[in-house]
Amino acid sequence: VMNAVLDALRQAGVTHFEITPDSARVLFHPLSLSSLSSIPIAGGAIASLDGGHFVAEYRLSPDGTRLALLVNEDDEYEEFESLYAVPVTGGTPVRLSAPPVTDGGIASFALSDERAVFVGDFVVEEDFLCFSAPLDASTPAVVVNGTLPVGSDVTDFAIDRERERVVYVARQEVAYQDFEWELHSVPILGGASPLLLADDPDVSFGHPRILDGGRVLFKNGSTLRTV
């Protein structure tokens, strides 16, 4: 049956599709790369996932039950990016991010089974903070990073799904065009002071990855470090 569904999609001209982790549904772009739908592997009705929005990018939750949609929106005066979530079985997407400041948007996002974590400038233009929100939008998004000096940013992050924490890189401005790089860990729900894992006054941090046992691998300049 799966081959029949995939063959039907190919015959309809669909070239971009993805099978959910439980092999229960196929996600695909039915008309253009800006729309998104799903269909059961066993056959059945097609479910629209985009809610009429222009979908620029999407992520599946690790358990394959929900999607986060990076949506391009605009009003009468400006264009901006928002993050929505929707079940893979279809429904009305719910907004996870607050309306951004002028020309604001989302730099990156990732999912756990129940939450989305994203970096964006939703408070002050070009000041990028790390947010966490439940995928059902039952409560508003919260800032999980600690207080940052003016001109500082969260530049990268990774989700430690086993420990329900977020590890993030902060570029802290300590003087004009002088930065200190820090690596922090914080609960994915927020509401707690970040734990400092590493810092460096001279060389940049980036690309944190969670290893088995909870250790963090990250790039420190041109070398790799673990903490």
Disulfide bonds with the S-S distance in Angstrom:
none
